Amino acid sequence: MTDSYLDRWGDLLGKPADGVSRSLRSDPMFVEQFKTLSSRFEYRIDALQCKVIAVTSAIAGEGKTATAMNLATDLSSSGRKKVLLVDVDLRKCDLAKRLEVPPVPGLSEYLAGSISLKEILQKSPVKGLVVIPGGMRIAVPWDLLSGERFRTFHTAVREHFDIVLLDTPPVIPVSDTHALRDLVDGFVLVYRMGHTPHLLFKQAMDDIGEKKLLGVVLNGVEPQSERYYQRYYGSYYTKPDKK
C-alpha cells in the first residue's frame, strides 16, 4: 500500500454519529447489552491477536448485518482502534443502504479489477468507522472471493486497520463464506432464537469449525420489561425523558 492510502484513511475518520446510528440504538437496554458484547469481543480478539473477523449466521434473517454494524460502531467510537467494516455479502449488498452510504463503487468492483482499493473506502455516519460497501450485486461471487485479488485485499486491510469486520453471507444456503475460512482469524456466529432450526445452527458451527469460532451472539431473546430492569438495577435502565 502507498502513503496516499494512509492519508486517505485519515480523511475518512468520519463525523459524530448522526440519526442513522442513533435510530439503531435508541433503546438504552439494547445499547448497554451491545456495549457489553463489544467489550467482551474486543477483549477476546486482543487476547487471541485476531484482526480480521467474519460475522455470519446459519441462514438469512438472523441479524448478522445489524450485529456487525453495532460491533463496528462500538469498537470505533472508543477511538482506540482503526476499524473497517466490509460488506462481503455480494449477493445482497445491504450494508450501504443501512448506513446510508453510496453502494457503488464497492468490493465487487475492486475484486473485478476495475477500481483501486483506496477508491472504495468510504466515510460512514459513525465517527472513526471506515466502510467498504458491497458494490454491484453478484449472482455467484465464489470465484471473486476465492481469487487472488481478494487475498491481496485481505493482506492490505490487515496491515492498515486494527480490526476488520466482514459482514459475510449465511453459511448454509451458499458456499461464499467457506471461501473465506482460511483467511479470516475467526468467526462470530449469530443465532436467532425461534427462527433457526437447531440442526442448521449445529451444521453452521460444524462448517465453521471449533478452532475458528470465536463466539455465538444470541439474538431474538424476548426482552424483560422495563419494570424488571428497574427492580434489579435501579435507575440505570430508566429511559431518559423526552425533550
Salt bridges, closest charged atoms under 4 A:
GLU42 OE1 - ARG80 NH2 2.66
GLU42 OE2 - LYS81 NZ 2.69
ASP46 OD2 - LYS81 NZ 3.30
ASP74 OD1 - ARG25 NH2 2.37
ASP74 OD1 - LYS35 NZ 3.49
ASP89 OD2 - LYS64 NZ 3.20
ASP94 OD2 - LYS92 NZ 3.61
GLU159 OE2 - HIS160 NE2 3.79
ASP167 OD1 - LYS64 NZ 2.87
ASP176 OD2 - ARG91 NE 2.68
ASP185 OD1 - ARG158 NH2 2.91
ASP206 OD2 - LYS202 NZ 3.26
